[in-house]
Amino acid sequence: MSNKKGFTLIELLVVIAIIGLLSTLAVVALNSARAKSRDSKRVADVKQIQTALELYYADNNGYPVSASALTLGNATASRALCTGGFTSTCSSGTTYMGLVPAAPNPADGTCSTATPGNDYVYTDASASSPYTLTFCTGGAVGDLAAGSHTADPNGIK
């Protein structure tokens, strides 16, 4: 009788299958956490932009004016919020926000097809609202459901 030590092929295959199953579950959980993180960043970015707009309002007795809806913080047209409003760079005066943040990529949920997509869109003052920031979340964040949302001086809806 020989006394051989080691694992059988069946034991090794079972261990490999268990490790594969656990790693698959970990990757799925990590992707979900990443999507939630991107949505939380979108809401935090909008709150940060709102704070800069309120500082602008306190100094200028009004919000920045633009001829049309303005896409903020995208990769092709980075913007800053200065004394003159939203510009590409602040050359003089007060800088309220040196660089408006871009929405995180990739777009989640309906953000890639819904309006405003995966961007922050600023619409200036009108008779009904001082300004509107439009953005999209791919999932629920706090009491906000997934989808398109607006922010104005009264909060995020």
C-alpha positions in Angstrom: 0.0 0.0 0.0 1.4 3.4 -1.0 0.4 6.4 1.0 0.1 9.3 -1.6 -0.5 12.8 -0.4 -2.3 15.5 -2.5 -5.6 16.5 -4.0 -7.6 14.6 -6.5 -8.7 16.1 -9.8 -12.3 16.3 -8.6 -11.3 18.3 -5.5 -9.3 20.8 -7.5 -12.2 21.3 -10.0 -14.6 21.9 -7.1 -12.3 24.6 -5.6 -11.8 26.3 -9.0 -15.5 26.4 -9.6 -16.2 27.9 -6.2 -13.5 30.6 -6.7 -15.0 31.4 -10.2 -18.5 31.8 -8.7 -17.3 34.1 -5.9 -15.3 36.3 -8.3 -18.3 36.6 -10.6 -20.4 37.8 -7.7 -17.8 40.3 -6.6 -17.6 41.8 -10.1 -21.4 42.2 -10.4 -21.5 43.9 -7.0 -18.6 46.2 -7.9 -20.3 47.3 -11.1 -23.5 48.2 -9.2 -21.4 50.2 -6.7 -19.7 52.1 -9.5 -23.0 53.1 -11.1 -24.3 54.4 -7.7 -21.1 56.3 -7.3 -21.4 58.0 -10.6 -25.0 59.1 -9.8 -23.9 60.4 -6.4 -21.2 62.4 -8.2 -23.8 63.9 -10.6 -25.9 65.1 -7.7 -22.9 66.5 -5.8 -21.7 68.3 -8.9 -25.1 70.0 -9.4 -25.1 71.1 -5.7 -21.6 72.5 -6.2 -22.7 74.4 -9.3 -25.8 75.7 -7.4 -23.5 77.0 -4.6 -21.3 78.8 -7.2 -24.4 80.3 -8.8 -25.7 81.6 -5.4 -22.3 83.2 -4.7 -22.5 84.8 -8.2 -26.1 86.1 -7.4 -25.0 87.6 -4.1 -22.3 89.6 -5.8 -24.1 90.5 -9.1 -27.8 90.7 -8.0 -28.7 88.2 -10.7 -27.8 84.9 -12.3 -25.6 84.5 -15.5 -27.4 85.2 -18.7 -26.9 83.1 -21.8 -28.5 83.4 -25.3 -29.6 79.7 -25.2 -29.3 76.6 -23.1 -25.7 76.1 -22.1 -24.0 72.7 -21.8 -21.7 72.8 -18.8 -18.6 70.8 -18.1 -18.4 68.6 -21.1 -15.1 67.5 -22.6 -15.3 69.7 -25.7 -16.2 73.0 -24.0 -15.0 73.3 -20.4 -16.3 76.3 -18.6 -15.7 78.4 -15.6 -18.1 80.7 -13.7 -16.6 84.2 -13.3 -17.7 87.7 -12.9 -18.8 87.8 -16.6 -20.8 84.6 -16.3 -19.9 81.2 -17.8 -16.7 81.6 -19.9 -13.9 79.3 -21.1 -11.4 80.9 -18.6 -11.4 83.6 -15.9 -9.0 86.4 -16.9 -10.1 89.0 -14.4 -12.7 89.6 -11.7 -14.0 87.0 -9.2 -13.9 83.3 -10.0 -16.9 81.5 -8.5 -16.0 78.1 -10.0 -12.7 77.6 -11.7 -13.8 74.6 -13.7 -17.4 73.3 -13.9 -17.2 69.6 -13.4 -18.1 67.2 -16.2 -20.7 64.5 -15.7 -19.0 61.1 -15.1 -18.8 58.5 -17.9 -20.3 56.2 -18.9 -23.8 57.4 -18.9 -26.0 55.2 -16.7 -29.6 54.0 -17.3 -31.6 56.4 -19.5 -29.0 59.2 -19.3 -27.5 58.3 -22.7 -30.9 58.7 -24.6 -32.9 61.0 -22.4 -32.7 64.8 -22.4 -30.3 66.2 -21.3 -28.3 63.1 -21.7 -25.1 62.8 -19.7 -24.5 66.6 -19.4 -25.4 69.4 -17.1 -27.4 72.0 -19.0 -27.9 75.5 -17.7 -30.9 77.6 -18.8 -30.8 81.2 -17.6 -33.4 83.3 -15.8 -37.0 83.5 -17.0 -40.2 84.9 -15.6 -41.0 81.6 -13.9 -37.6 80.6 -12.6 -34.3 82.4 -11.9 -32.3 79.5 -13.6 -32.6 75.8 -14.3 -29.9 73.1 -14.2 -31.0 69.9 -16.0 -29.2 66.6 -15.4 -29.9 62.9 -15.4 -29.3 60.1 -13.0 -29.2 56.4 -14.0 -30.5 55.1 -10.7 -32.2 56.4 -7.6 -30.1 58.7 -5.4 -31.6 59.5 -2.0 -35.2 60.5 -2.7 -34.5 61.3 -6.4 -35.7 58.6 -8.8 -33.8 57.6 -11.9 -34.1 59.9 -14.9 -34.0 63.5 -15.8 -34.0 66.1 -13.0 -33.9 69.9 -12.7 -32.3 72.1 -10.1 -33.1 75.7 -9.4 -32.6 78.1 -6.4 -35.3 76.1 -4.5 -33.5 72.8 -4.7 -33.3 69.7 -6.8 -36.5 68.1 -8.2 
